[in-house]
Amino acid sequence: LQDRTDLLASLIATRTESLNEITAQISLLKNDLKLIKSYGPNPTQEELRLVPGISNNKLIQDKFAELKSQEGLVDSLKSRYRDQHPRVRAENRNYKDMASAFNRALKDAPFILEATLSKLESQEESLLAQVKDAETESLALSGKAVEYNVLQREVEAT
């Protein structure tokens, strides 16, 4: 009985910890989405990059770093060659492709944040139900422990 009670207490503690983490993430995502909505229906690239949930995203950071690196390469080549040089044209085309991919990633980011929020909210509901069930079972075990202790005292008294 005690082992089961300890197991339930441990389960409740870990689920509650997970629940607290998810609740914090939900709060951050809601703030990010509120910030995005404050920019209007068509936020600019600069505005989207100001949103913490987007600017801290690894994919966005990597694409931006690649874009800046490619921009540096194109600028370097342009300082050596004319704009019509085949290498300049090829790297400039690569730069435009990277810029397009980066812009798509930024435009998709608010939708990804909304999907993540929805997923976290469903996880939160699931964890709340699990914690509630574990607490109910724990209370039932506590009641049985009390009954057991009463019976044990009666047996010892006789």
C-alpha positions as CSV (number, residue, x, y, z in Angstrom):
1,L,0.0,0.0,0.0
2,Q,2.8,2.4,0.9
3,D,4.7,1.5,-2.3
4,R,1.7,2.3,-4.4
5,T,1.2,5.6,-2.5
6,D,4.8,6.6,-3.1
7,L,4.5,5.7,-6.7
8,L,1.4,7.8,-7.1
9,A,3.1,10.7,-5.3
10,S,6.1,10.4,-7.7
11,L,3.8,10.3,-10.7
12,I,1.8,13.4,-9.5
13,A,5.1,15.3,-8.9
14,T,6.5,14.5,-12.4
15,R,3.2,15.2,-14.2
16,T,2.8,18.5,-12.3
17,E,6.4,19.5,-13.2
18,S,5.6,18.7,-16.9
19,L,2.4,20.6,-16.6
20,N,4.1,23.7,-15.2
21,E,6.7,23.6,-18.1
22,I,3.9,23.3,-20.7
23,T,1.9,26.1,-19.1
24,A,5.0,28.3,-19.2
25,Q,5.5,27.5,-22.9
26,I,1.8,28.2,-23.6
27,S,2.1,31.6,-22.0
28,L,5.2,32.5,-24.1
29,L,3.5,31.3,-27.3
30,K,0.4,33.3,-26.5
31,N,2.5,36.4,-25.9
32,D,4.3,35.8,-29.2
33,L,1.0,35.4,-31.1
34,K,-0.4,38.5,-29.4
35,L,2.7,40.5,-30.6
36,I,2.3,39.2,-34.1
37,K,-1.4,40.2,-34.2
38,S,-0.4,43.7,-33.0
39,Y,1.6,44.1,-36.2
40,G,-1.5,43.8,-38.3
41,P,-2.6,41.3,-40.9
42,N,0.7,41.4,-42.9
43,P,3.6,41.8,-40.6
44,T,6.9,42.7,-42.2
45,Q,10.0,40.5,-42.1
46,E,11.6,42.8,-39.6
47,E,8.6,42.7,-37.3
48,L,8.4,38.9,-37.4
49,R,12.1,38.7,-36.6
50,L,11.4,40.8,-33.4
51,V,9.1,38.1,-32.0
52,P,11.1,36.0,-29.5
53,G,9.5,32.7,-30.5
54,I,10.6,33.3,-34.1
55,S,13.9,34.9,-33.6
56,N,15.0,32.1,-31.2
57,N,14.0,29.4,-33.6
58,K,17.0,27.4,-34.8
59,L,15.7,27.0,-38.4
60,I,15.2,30.8,-38.7
61,Q,18.6,31.5,-37.2
62,D,20.3,29.0,-39.5
63,K,18.5,30.3,-42.7
64,F,19.4,33.9,-41.7
65,A,23.0,33.1,-41.1
66,E,23.2,31.3,-44.5
67,L,21.5,34.2,-46.2
68,K,24.0,36.7,-44.7
69,S,26.9,34.5,-45.6
70,Q,25.7,34.2,-49.2
71,E,25.1,38.0,-49.3
72,G,28.8,38.5,-48.3
73,L,29.9,36.1,-51.0
74,V,27.9,37.9,-53.6
75,D,29.3,41.3,-52.5
76,S,32.8,39.9,-52.5
77,L,32.4,38.5,-56.0
78,K,30.8,41.8,-57.2
79,S,33.8,43.7,-56.0
80,R,36.1,41.5,-58.2
81,Y,33.9,40.8,-61.2
82,R,31.2,42.5,-63.2
83,D,27.6,41.8,-62.5
84,Q,27.3,39.7,-65.7
85,H,30.1,37.4,-64.8
86,P,28.8,33.7,-64.7
87,R,29.9,33.1,-61.1
88,V,28.4,36.4,-59.9
89,R,25.1,35.5,-61.7
90,A,25.1,32.0,-60.2
91,E,25.8,33.1,-56.6
92,N,23.3,36.0,-57.0
93,R,20.7,33.4,-58.1
94,N,21.6,31.3,-55.1
95,Y,21.2,34.3,-52.8
96,K,17.7,35.1,-54.2
97,D,16.7,31.5,-53.7
98,M,17.9,31.6,-50.1
99,A,16.1,34.9,-49.5
100,S,12.9,33.4,-50.9
101,A,13.3,30.3,-48.6
102,F,14.0,32.6,-45.6
103,N,10.9,34.7,-46.4
104,R,8.8,31.6,-46.7
105,A,10.1,30.3,-43.3
106,L,9.3,33.7,-41.7
107,K,5.8,33.9,-43.2
108,D,5.1,30.3,-42.1
109,A,6.4,30.9,-38.5
110,P,3.1,32.4,-37.1
111,F,1.2,29.4,-38.4
112,I,3.7,27.0,-36.8
113,L,3.5,28.9,-33.5
114,E,-0.3,28.5,-33.6
115,A,-0.1,24.8,-34.3
116,T,2.5,24.4,-31.5
117,L,0.1,26.3,-29.2
118,S,-2.7,24.0,-30.1
119,K,-0.6,20.9,-29.5
120,L,0.7,22.2,-26.2
121,E,-2.9,23.0,-25.0
122,S,-4.0,19.4,-25.8
123,Q,-1.0,18.1,-23.9
124,E,-1.9,20.3,-21.0
125,E,-5.4,19.0,-20.9
126,S,-4.1,15.4,-21.0
127,L,-1.7,16.1,-18.2
128,L,-4.4,17.8,-16.1
129,A,-6.6,14.7,-16.5
130,Q,-3.7,12.4,-15.6
131,V,-2.9,14.5,-12.5
132,K,-6.5,14.5,-11.4
133,D,-6.8,10.8,-11.9
134,A,-3.6,10.1,-9.9
135,E,-4.8,12.5,-7.1
136,T,-8.2,10.7,-7.0
137,E,-6.4,7.3,-6.8
138,S,-4.1,8.7,-4.1
139,L,-7.0,9.9,-2.0
140,A,-8.7,6.5,-2.4
141,L,-5.5,4.8,-1.2
142,S,-5.2,7.2,1.7
143,G,-8.8,6.3,2.7
144,K,-7.9,2.6,2.5
145,A,-4.7,3.2,4.5
146,V,-6.8,4.8,7.3
147,E,-9.2,1.8,7.2
148,Y,-6.3,-0.6,7.3
149,N,-4.7,1.2,10.3
150,V,-8.0,1.1,12.2
151,L,-8.4,-2.6,11.5
152,Q,-4.7,-3.2,12.5
153,R,-5.3,-1.4,15.8
154,E,-8.4,-3.4,16.5
155,V,-6.5,-6.7,15.8
156,E,-3.6,-5.6,18.1
157,A,-6.1,-4.5,20.8
158,T,-7.7,-8.0,20.9
